[in-house]
Amino acid sequence: MKRILVVDDSRSLRQMVAYTLQQSGYEVTEAEDGVQALEFAQQNAFDLVLTDQNMPRKDGLTLIADLRRRQEFSTTPLLVLTTESGTEMKIQARAAGATGWIVKPFDPQRLIDVVTRMIG
């Protein structure tokens, strides 16, 4: 079973994303911010990481940059889930090492389509 780390400081959004992914057969671990996500990533392997951008303690782009510095996450798909859809945000996300992004509010079927394309 493919494992996905979902990172968002909004519990309700995290639960919606987790539920959507679990219904499609993925195993989901939830983290409330980038600091907790990095702790989980140091102890577990994930096939994909889906992170919010704006969070306390450590934002999504900093988390992505931190993960990319770890050998085991050098090729892992890292997606940003964000309300920001501007070009500048996309440039910054790519520079940090993001594979792509999904704009909130997310469409469950689109989320599954993107994840399936990334990790099967």
C-alpha positions as CSV (number, residue, x, y, z in Angstrom):
1,M,0.0,0.0,0.0
2,K,1.3,3.4,-1.0
3,R,1.9,5.8,2.0
4,I,1.1,9.5,1.9
5,L,2.1,12.2,4.4
6,V,-0.6,15.0,4.6
7,V,0.5,18.2,6.2
8,D,-1.9,21.0,7.1
9,D,-2.5,23.0,10.2
10,S,-6.3,22.8,9.6
11,R,-7.5,19.6,11.1
12,S,-10.8,19.6,9.1
13,L,-8.9,20.0,5.8
14,R,-6.4,17.4,6.8
15,Q,-9.2,15.0,7.6
16,M,-11.0,15.6,4.3
17,V,-7.8,15.0,2.3
18,A,-6.9,11.9,4.4
19,Y,-10.5,10.5,3.9
20,T,-10.4,11.1,0.2
21,L,-7.0,9.4,-0.1
22,Q,-7.9,6.5,2.2
23,Q,-11.1,5.8,0.1
24,S,-8.8,5.3,-2.9
25,G,-6.6,2.8,-1.0
26,Y,-3.8,4.9,0.2
27,E,-2.3,4.8,3.8
28,V,-2.3,8.3,5.2
29,T,-0.3,9.8,8.0
30,E,-1.3,13.3,9.2
31,A,0.9,16.1,10.5
32,E,-0.2,19.4,11.8
33,D,2.8,21.5,10.6
34,G,6.2,21.2,8.9
35,V,8.0,20.5,12.2
36,Q,5.9,17.5,13.0
37,A,6.0,16.4,9.3
38,L,9.8,16.4,9.3
39,E,9.8,14.3,12.5
40,F,7.5,11.7,10.8
41,A,9.6,11.8,7.6
42,Q,12.8,11.0,9.6
43,Q,11.1,7.9,11.0
44,N,9.0,6.6,8.1
45,A,9.2,6.3,4.3
46,F,6.4,8.0,2.3
47,D,5.6,7.6,-1.4
48,L,4.2,11.2,-1.6
49,V,4.0,14.2,0.6
50,L,1.1,16.7,0.3
51,T,1.7,19.9,2.3
52,D,-0.1,23.2,3.0
53,Q,2.0,26.3,2.4
54,N,0.9,28.6,5.2
55,M,1.5,26.9,8.6
56,P,2.9,27.9,12.0
57,R,6.4,26.7,13.0
58,K,7.5,25.6,9.5
59,D,5.8,26.4,6.2
60,G,5.3,24.1,3.3
61,L,8.1,25.4,1.1
62,T,10.6,25.2,4.0
63,L,9.4,21.7,4.7
64,I,9.9,20.7,1.0
65,A,13.4,22.2,0.9
66,D,14.3,20.3,4.1
67,L,12.9,17.0,2.7
68,R,14.8,17.5,-0.6
69,R,18.0,17.6,1.4
70,R,17.3,14.1,2.7
71,Q,18.5,11.3,0.3
72,E,15.4,9.2,0.8
73,F,13.2,12.1,-0.4
74,S,15.3,13.2,-3.3
75,T,12.8,11.7,-5.9
76,T,9.6,11.6,-3.8
77,P,6.7,13.6,-5.2
78,L,6.2,16.7,-3.0
79,L,2.9,18.6,-3.7
80,V,1.9,21.9,-2.3
81,L,-1.8,22.3,-1.3
82,T,-2.4,26.0,-1.3
83,T,-4.9,28.8,-1.7
84,E,-2.3,30.8,-3.6
85,S,-2.3,30.1,-7.4
86,G,-0.1,33.0,-8.5
87,T,3.0,32.6,-10.7
88,E,5.3,33.8,-8.0
89,M,4.1,31.1,-5.6
90,K,4.7,28.4,-8.3
91,I,8.2,29.7,-9.0
92,Q,9.0,29.6,-5.3
93,A,7.5,26.1,-4.9
94,R,9.6,24.8,-7.9
95,A,12.7,26.4,-6.5
96,A,12.2,24.7,-3.1
97,G,11.8,21.3,-4.9
98,A,8.0,20.9,-5.2
99,T,6.8,18.5,-7.8
100,G,3.6,20.4,-8.3
101,W,0.6,22.0,-6.5
102,I,-3.1,21.6,-5.9
103,V,-5.2,24.7,-5.4
104,K,-7.6,24.9,-2.4
105,P,-10.4,24.3,-2.1
106,F,-9.4,20.9,-3.6
107,D,-11.6,18.8,-5.8
108,P,-11.5,15.2,-4.5
109,Q,-11.5,13.6,-7.9
110,R,-8.7,15.9,-9.1
111,L,-6.7,15.1,-6.0
112,I,-7.0,11.4,-6.7
113,D,-6.1,11.9,-10.4
114,V,-3.0,13.8,-9.5
115,V,-1.8,11.4,-6.8
116,T,-2.5,8.4,-9.1
117,R,-0.5,10.0,-11.9
118,M,2.4,10.6,-9.4
119,I,2.5,7.2,-7.6
120,G,0.0,4.9,-9.1
